Amino acid sequence: MPIIRLSSLGDSRLDAYARLTEAQLRNRLEPEKGIFIAESIKVIDRALAAAYEPISFLMEEKWLDASTGVIDRVQSDVPVFVLPADELKRLTGFELTRGILAAMRRPVLPSVENLLADAHRVAVLEGVVDHTNVGAIFRSAAALGIDAVLVTPSCCDPLYRRAVRVSMGTVFQVPWTRIGSTVEDWPEAGLALLRSLGFATAAFALTDESLSIDDERLHACDRLAMVFGTEGDGLAQSTIARCDYTVKIPMAHGVDSLNVAAASAVAFWELRER
C-alpha cells in the first residue's frame, strides 16, 4: 500500500477531494467513470464490506495507525495520501470526517425489476432534495428492515457526501436504485412498473381520504411501496392520485405533519413485514 506524503492540498492528485463538484464526481454523461467521497473509518468500512472499490485514501499522519484495518483490506496499489493537518483544515468539512476520506468508484445501479425481485417493503423518495433527510431515511430503512429504496429522477443523490455521512454508511447496506432516468418517467410509468411487480403503493399525504397508518388494509399487503414526497410541498397530486392508498400518521397537539425523515421512520416501523 503506497503511502504518499504530500505538502499541499493543491496537488492535482487530490482534485477529487478538493476541487471537483459533486456533479463532476457523479459524471452523469459517463456514470461508469463516476466516483464519490466516503468519510470516516466506519462509513468506509461499510462501503468495503458492500464491495465498493476505493481509488485512494486521504488522511492526516496521526490517523495512519487507526486506519490500518481499513486500508489493509484493499488492493496494494491503492494510494494513501497523507497531508499536514494545516493543509487538511483548508478542506471544507474535514474536521467532521473523523480523520479519513476515501474516493470510491460508483457502482452500476441495478434495474428496478432485479432490485425488487425478493422485496416486500420498499421506500420510494419523490424529489427529496435535502441530503440530510436522504441520509436519515437510509439509516432508518437499514435499522427497520426495509428491503430497498427507490429514488425518483428529481431526488438528490444518495451518494452525495453529506447523505453518506448522515446515513453512517447504511446507504451501502440498503439496496437502492433510481426509478426512471428522466422526470417524464415518474410518476405514471414508475407507479405502473411497481404495480406490474405486484406492489401496492401507499402515498404519504394529508388528504380527506387518507387512511390511518394502522389501517389493516395496509398491513395485509404482501408487497408494499411507501411513497414519500419532497420537503415542504410533499407529494405531487398526480402521484397521490395514482397510488392505491393515501396514508397519514395521526398527529396530536395540533401538529400537522412530521419531517419526511421522521415520518418515514414511523412508517417503516408500523408497516414492517411481520
Secondary structure, 3 states (H helix, E strand, C coil): CCEEECCCCCCHHHHHHHCCCHHHHHCCCCHHHCEEEEECHHHHHHHHHCCCCEEEEEEEHHHCCCCHHHHCCCCCCCCEEEECHHHHCCCCCHHHCCCEEEEEECCCCCCHHHHCCCCCEEEEECCCCCHHHHHHHHHHHHHCCCCEEEECCCCCCCCCHHHHHHHCCHHHCCCEEECCCCHHHCCHHHHHHHHHCCCEEEEECCCCCCEECCCHHHHCCCCEEEEECECCCECCHHHHHHCCEEEECCCCCCCCCCCHHHHHHHHHHHCCCC
